[in-house]
């Protein structure tokens, strides 16, 4: 995520009325315990939430999702700005309908389990094809399977629901979830927005593969993660022709990185020099302003592979929507999202997240610096290699308080340690980004360039498509640089309060 973009004023279009029917078929592995039914399984309820330090209700205990299959159909609002309230009420309401199949494996016996799902009406729910009772409280959708399930068993849960997907306001004041746009809609999920448009296990510790299929009126495009498998149009009459886009993400992805962008886009399909597919979707209003920087995408990818190791996914690209459609850029997997034309540094930042954040994903939201510190340091390294300030010069300017134009921004770097943000409202603040990058630079100065690049490439390779936390990282660094003393870095720079006494 780009902090500077995220902190920009957020312009949120008024939420149009949508009708959504989504059939979500999940195969989960859930861990719960209480004697239940003829199965004879001793199972108890799964936990609501995984105990994240900042978002304790996010995620759910007892199961591990391995695949989401979401099939969405969207019809936009047919009214326009000139309509009166009466004619607007009679216009066809926007609708979103869907079917989703998710596969997972139970980690313990269970009698009930939770899904994260906020808003919208649940119309029906089945487990392995049989009706199952359910209740709702806040973001928790609690399901009781007809019989308790054993540890290790896979099963399918189908949820049909309808209504208006919500725009969720984060603790830091930014908007996510389902964001209506002038010509469609945009789904963004960091940190908790995915639960606004599909039920799931909404925590970064549970990653899965995805198939996302979106049907929209002919003339609109629908862009998502992974690779476009097919694009088909059916219907010939005016108003009834619809185009279906089927996207497949074969590598594991956290729920917060899933995206759908519906609207008018100029589509460009190319490949990098090593044959990696590049799919770029740009709103026509942003095409001219974006052209020059997006032309650098293959060069940036090549540079990042050289520095960070093999690219962890099977395609790359970008989504550029209109400025104001969201208040921040986001590292949505395979193709980052940008609200308006990005600058080079922001493109470098979000593409670096494909290694650090998307492939190596934090175990909890406390570990955000492992995403943002790495992506920010990637900006410093790019500048250093392309006739800009060296990483040392950037580090020194931050330490001296001359990096930002505003002294308050310089002081904010030292507000809290990067490894322990003070609350959920501050996981995207400056210490996580700038001071996180300073920790990496201190490691680089301690071990030298050759060993430093071994460390950051090895870190990405060791935890490829997995999860890791700060303790995993510090242990890995010490293992990779035996004989080096990192006590001061961990104590003063990573976990210490205030500005360290020595740069």
Buried (B, 14 or more C-beta within 10 A) or exposed (E): BBBEBBBBEBEBBEBBBBBBBBBBBBBBBBBBBBEBEEBEBEBBBBBBBBEBEBBEBBBBBBBBBBBBBBBBBBBBBBBEEEBEEEEBEEEEBBBBBBBBBBBBBBBBBBBBBBBBBBBBEBEEBBBBEEEBEBEEEEBBBBBBBBBBBBBEBBBBBBBBBBBBBBBBBBBBEBBBBBBBBBBBBBBBBBBBBBBBBBBBBBBBBBBBBBBBBBBBBBEBBBBBBBBBEEEEEEEEEEEEEBBBBBBBBEBBBBBBBBBBBBBBBBEBEEEBEEEBBBBBBBBEBBBEBBEEBBEEBBEBBBBBBEBBBEBBBBBBBBBBBBBBBBBBBBBBBBBBBBBBBBEBBBBBBBBBBBBBBBBBBBBBBBBBBBBBBBBBBBBBBBBBEEEBBEBBBBBBBBBEBEBBEEEEBBEBBBBBBBBBBEEBEBBBBBBBBBBBBBBBBBBBBBBEEEBBBBBBBBBBBBBBBEBBBBEBBBEBBBEBBEEBEBEBBBEBBBBBEEBBEEB
